[in-house]
Amino acid sequence: MASDSKEDNVLYLMVVGLFGWLVPGGGHLIIGKNKHAIIIFVTIVLTFGIGLYIGSVGVINYVNAKPWFLAQLMNSPAVIALAQISKTGGYSVYARPSEIGQIYTSVAGLLNLLCIVNAVYWAHLRRIKTVGD
């Protein structure tokens, strides 16, 4: 029985983390932190959107800017679709707007990664409290 509980806990934590990656703030929404979820969603989407506005979709480049793309990928799987659009659409961007756009979109992704870890940690703490009671 203890192993089932441990497996259920790991599955629950994986669901929280996955939902937090699919939708920024989604992990917090699952664990019941609605205000946190709204704040995280608005912050990350606005930061990512500003980066796209400054540098266009061309800043999402998985061929020539792999480290930046990995950070951008932490936003959500929608970045993969944007990368395909960027690749086929010829949205080239150069100089300062490209750099600033990459920084904004990457910071949004890394911020979402921190929020995912935070949601998984809070979910883990809640499970420990319910098992300990």
C-alpha positions in Angstrom: 0.0 0.0 0.0 2.8 2.4 0.8 4.3 1.9 -2.7 0.9 2.7 -4.3 0.8 5.9 -2.2 4.3 6.9 -3.3 3.5 6.1 -7.0 0.3 8.1 -6.7 2.3 11.0 -5.2 4.8 11.0 -8.0 2.1 10.8 -10.6 0.3 13.8 -9.0 3.5 15.8 -8.9 4.2 15.0 -12.5 0.6 16.2 -13.5 1.1 19.4 -11.5 4.4 20.0 -13.3 3.1 19.1 -16.7 0.0 21.3 -16.4 2.3 24.2 -15.2 4.3 23.8 -18.4 1.2 23.5 -20.7 -0.3 26.7 -19.2 1.7 29.2 -17.2 0.3 29.1 -13.7 -1.6 25.9 -14.4 0.3 24.0 -11.7 -0.8 26.5 -9.1 -4.3 26.3 -10.4 -4.4 22.5 -9.8 -3.2 22.9 -6.2 -5.8 25.6 -5.4 -3.6 28.7 -5.5 -5.9 30.6 -7.8 -4.5 34.1 -7.2 -1.0 32.9 -7.7 -2.0 31.2 -10.9 -3.6 34.3 -12.3 -0.6 36.5 -11.4 1.8 34.0 -12.9 -0.2 33.6 -16.1 -0.5 37.3 -16.7 3.2 38.0 -15.9 4.6 35.3 -18.1 2.3 35.8 -21.0 2.9 39.6 -21.0 6.7 39.1 -20.7 6.6 36.6 -23.6 4.3 38.7 -25.6 6.4 41.8 -25.2 9.5 39.8 -26.4 7.6 38.7 -29.5 6.4 42.3 -30.1 9.9 43.7 -29.8 11.6 41.1 -31.9 8.9 39.4 -33.9 8.4 35.6 -34.2 11.9 35.4 -35.6 13.4 35.5 -32.1 12.3 31.9 -31.7 15.0 30.1 -33.6 15.9 26.6 -32.7 18.5 26.3 -35.4 20.9 29.2 -34.8 20.0 30.0 -31.1 19.6 26.7 -29.3 20.3 27.9 -25.8 17.8 30.7 -26.2 15.3 28.3 -27.6 15.6 25.9 -24.7 14.9 28.7 -22.3 11.9 29.9 -24.5 10.6 26.3 -24.6 9.9 26.5 -20.9 7.0 28.8 -21.6 4.7 26.1 -23.1 4.6 23.7 -26.0 3.1 26.5 -28.1 6.7 27.7 -28.6 7.3 24.7 -30.9 4.5 25.8 -33.2 5.9 29.4 -33.2 9.3 28.0 -34.1 7.8 26.2 -37.1 6.1 29.4 -38.2 9.4 31.3 -37.7 11.3 28.7 -39.7 8.9 28.6 -42.7 7.8 32.2 -42.7 11.1 33.9 -43.2 10.7 36.2 -40.2 14.3 37.3 -39.9 15.2 39.9 -37.3 18.6 41.4 -36.6 20.5 43.7 -34.3 19.1 45.1 -31.0 15.4 44.0 -31.4 16.5 40.4 -31.9 18.6 40.4 -28.8 16.0 42.2 -26.6 13.2 39.9 -27.9 15.3 36.8 -27.2 16.0 38.0 -23.7 12.4 38.8 -22.9 11.0 35.5 -24.2 13.8 33.5 -22.5 13.3 35.2 -19.2 9.6 34.4 -19.4 10.5 30.8 -20.0 12.9 30.6 -17.1 10.4 32.4 -14.9 7.8 29.7 -15.8 10.3 27.0 -15.0 10.7 28.5 -11.5 6.9 28.6 -11.1 6.7 25.0 -12.2 9.2 24.0 -9.6 7.4 26.0 -7.0 4.0 24.5 -7.8 5.5 20.9 -7.6 7.2 21.8 -4.3 3.9 23.1 -2.8 2.0 20.0 -4.1 4.7 17.8 -2.4 4.4 19.6 0.9 0.6 19.3 0.8 0.8 15.6 0.2 3.3 15.2 3.1 0.9 17.1 5.4 -2.1 14.9 4.4 -0.1 11.6 4.8 1.3 12.8 8.2 -2.1 13.6 9.7 
